């Protein structure tokens, strides 16, 4: 599939040449939650046809943003994952996602809109600064609307995976999609969400306290960086 170009010697224009096609950045968002099979991508991206998905994935590979990995038996499957360059792009998407959540997501999700809990979590996880998660070793399960995702904090890093895990989580959070969006956008604080019942927390008190202690500062940091530029 031929790709259009702006023919401009500009970093933004060149970035859009590479990643500005419809669906491309949403594929990157999917891969932020770890390696996925082609069928996983197709299942998550409702509305994209098979040939277009194949073309977009091929373009991501050609540009060095994604790569294939062959898993050994018993899984014996081919998955796609972000390269270091692709992960750098994923990090650059976080401010854009936060901006969209802050200004353009309504207070209530329409029944016609698809939603997966990991979509919000991958961007929330990117807000943590190096060192903020030091000393936290826990797995959290997040239930939002009819979707579930996991957040595992280990060795100072946050890892997001879709669905339930093989082992019971240390703690569980329950919210609706709009509440997660409001948290990410900075229009709702964690304390307010808990007080209003829009966010419920259950499980090991130490694990809950550890995450809650770093979550609001991470959200505040994004708001402060945005305000400093205004």
N, C-alpha and C positions, 0 to 999 in steps of 0.2 A: 504494500500500500504506500503510495507516494505521500511524503510528508511536506506540508507547506512550510515556507519560511518567511520571516519578516524582512530578511536581507538587511539587517541593521547590525552595526558593530557596537552592540550594547549587551551587557550581561543579562539584563532582564529579558530582552528580546531573544537572545540565544537560549536562555532557560526555557522560555515559552515555546521556542522551536522544538525543544527536546521533550518537554513535559506538559505542554499546554493543550494537547489534544484532549477531546472529550474522553472521560473515563481513566485517563492515564494516572492522574494523581489519586484517584480512588483506589486503583490497584496498588499504588504505593502505600496508601493508608492500610489496606488489607494486610500487606506484608510487614507492616510495623508490628503486628501481633504475632510475628514469627513465621517460619516457613510454611507454605501452604501448597497443596496439590492444585492442579488446574481445576479440578471439580469443586474444590473449596472456593476458589475465586469465582467460578461461575455461579455457585449457589449463593454467595454473598452479594454479588452484583446483579440484582434483579433488573432486567431491562436491557442488558447488553447481549447482543447475539454472539454465537460461538466464533464466527469468523473475525468479528471485530475484536473480541477478547484475545484471540490468538495473535492478531496483528499487533495489538498493544503490548502484549507480553514479549513478543519478538522484538519490538522496538526498544523496550526497556533493557532486554539482554544486549542488543546491538550497541546501545549507548553506555553500557557498563553500569547500569543502575540495579539490575537484577541478574541473578544467575541460577542455574539449575543445580540441584544436588540429588544424588541417587541414594536413597536410604536402603540399608542392607536388610535381608530377611530377618524376622518374619514380616516386616512391614513391606519391604520390596516395592517402594513407590518413588516416583520422581516428584520433587517439590521445588518450588521457587522461593528464593530468599533475596533480601536486599544485600547489595555489596556495600562496602564502606562509603562509596560515593552515594549510593541510594539512601543509606542511613543519614547522610548529611542533608540530603534533600528532605527526608522525613522530618528532621529537626527543624528545617526552615519552614515547613508547613504548619507547625504548631501555632505561631502567632496569627497566621491566616485563619486557622480553625477557631481560635479563641475570638478573633474579631468577628467571624461569622456567627458564633454562638452568642456573642454579646449584643450584636445589633440586628440580626436577621432571623433568629429562631424565635418562634412565637412562644407564649407561655404554656401552650398545650400542644402536644403532638397530634397531628391528624391521623385517623385510622388508616388512611391511604398511604402514609409514609412508612417505609421500612425502617427498622432500627435494630442495631446490635450493640450490646453493652460495651464491647471492646472498642467501638468507634470513639466513644468518649474517653475511655480509659487510656488508650494509647497516647492521646494528647495530654491528659492529666499527668501521666507518667513522665512525659518529656519536660514537665515544668520543674521537676526536682533538680536542684543544683548539686554538683558533685560534693559529696561529704554530708549532705542532708540525711541520707539514709544509712549512714554508718552506724553499725550496732543493731540494726533491725534485721531479724531473721524470722520471717513469717509469711504465710500465704493467706490471702484474703479472697473471698468470693463475693462478687457484686451482682445482685439481682436487680435488673431494671426493666420494668414492664414485663414482657415475656421472654427476656433474654438474660443469659448468665455469662459472666467472664471472670477470669482469675487474675489477681495481681500478686506476683511473688516477688518479695524483696529479699535479696540474697547478696552478700558480699558487696553491699553499697550500691547495687543496681536494682532497677525495677523492671520486671518482665511481665508482659501481658499475654494471656492466652485466652482464646474463646472457649466457652462451654465449661462444664464442671470438670473437676480433676479426679484423679484416681484415689486421692486421699482426702479426708475431711480437712477443711480449711481451719486455720486458727481463729478466724473471725469472719463474720458475714455482714455486708452492708446491703440494705434494700432501699431503693429509691425509684422514682419514675424518670423517664427519659428527659423530661423538661427540667427536673431538678438537677440532674447531672449537667445539662447544658448551662443552666444558670450558675452552677458552681464553677464550671470551666470559664464562663464568660465574666465572672467576677461580679455578677449582679445578685448573688446569694452567698452568704457566708456559711461555713460549716456549722457554726453555732446556731444560726437562724434556721438552717435546714433541719437540724436535730430538734430544736425547740418546737418548730412548726409540724413536726412529724413527717416531713418530706424526705428525711433520711433517717433510717433506723439502723442501729448497730447492735450486734449480738456476738458473743463469743468470749475468748480469753481477754480479760480486762487489760493485761499488759500489752498484748498485741494491738488492741484497739487504741490504747493510749499512745502507743509509739507512732502509729500512722496519723492519728488526729493531731499529734504535736507537730508534725512536719507538713501536713497537707495544707492548712490555712496559710502558713508562711510562704509556701510555694505559690499558691494562688495570689497572695498579696504581692509577691515579687513581680509577677507578670503585670499586675495592675499598675504597680509603681513605675515599672519600665515604660509602660504605655503613657502614663500621666506625665512622666519627665520629658517626653517628646512633644507634648501638647502645648 
